[in-house]
Amino acid sequence: MSATGPEEITAAALASFDACPDPRTREVMRALTRHLHAFVVDVRLTQREWERAIAVLTETGRITDEHRQEFILWSDALGVSMLVDALAADRPAGATESTVVGPFWAAGSPLRGYGDSISEQPGGDPLWVHGRVLGVSGEPVPGAEIDVWQNAENRLYAVQDPEAPEAHLRGRFLSEEDGGFAFLAIRPTAYPIPADGPVGAMLEATGRHPWRPAHIHVAVRADGYEPVATHVFDADSDYLDSDAVFAVKPSLIKRFERRDPDDPDRPAGVAGPWFSLQTDFVLAPAPVGL
């Protein structure tokens, strides 16, 4: 018999996956269908609203390219990215907490040397970032890759800014024998997530702001350890309590210390006031078998 009522339509859609050969795919698709149908019934979605939803998804695909990932932005802005992160996180006490990667990471950042600057053009207040990569037992982790990326003084990441060099404010570093690393960045600024597309329209329609607190992205990986993608947030930034993508965790908030021009620890090439950030990254051991 044809499925014509809401319950029959849902039952038929669920049954269509019965022959799926992969158990996990079958489980995910049935759950997706069940929850999606329940949502439609719960809000009594109208034909006009359904058409608008299709248009929004179409526009999301149209605006997404190699420099902009609007689907990730949807995931971030709806809290899904952080929910997936929370469900996956099972690190031991003391390990650096993870958070969203975000839509502005790009592969192929240049490998730079200890203490090098990640700035490819002038601008911003100098920020000396230094610390160690450690294991949860306190052991140094030499040879760890520390991938960093941040926004510029104009609030844009290099992948957003056609005027910026491709490698501007991006770089990869290797920790030394004692786990130490250091690089020269700039103090990041709070910035709005891209609000000129479907996600921005949603934020405006729902009375939400698009702002993220100032932070630096860091992803750390090393043989024998579980990789972590995280942020370091500026403790003096606005929006720490209302991050548009829900990514702030108290353990990731750090003080960016202001230093004077004549400070004896001033990094080479820095003139005028500067800032210092001391932060360690603590890695959990890789799960057995990985």
Helices and strands as residue ranges (DSSP letters): H 6-15, H 23-43, H 47-63, H 70-77, H 80-88, E 126-135, E 145-149, E 170-174, E 180-186, E 191-192, H 198-205, E 211-212, E 215-221, E 228-234, G 250-252, E 253-254, E 257-259, E 274-278, E 281-283
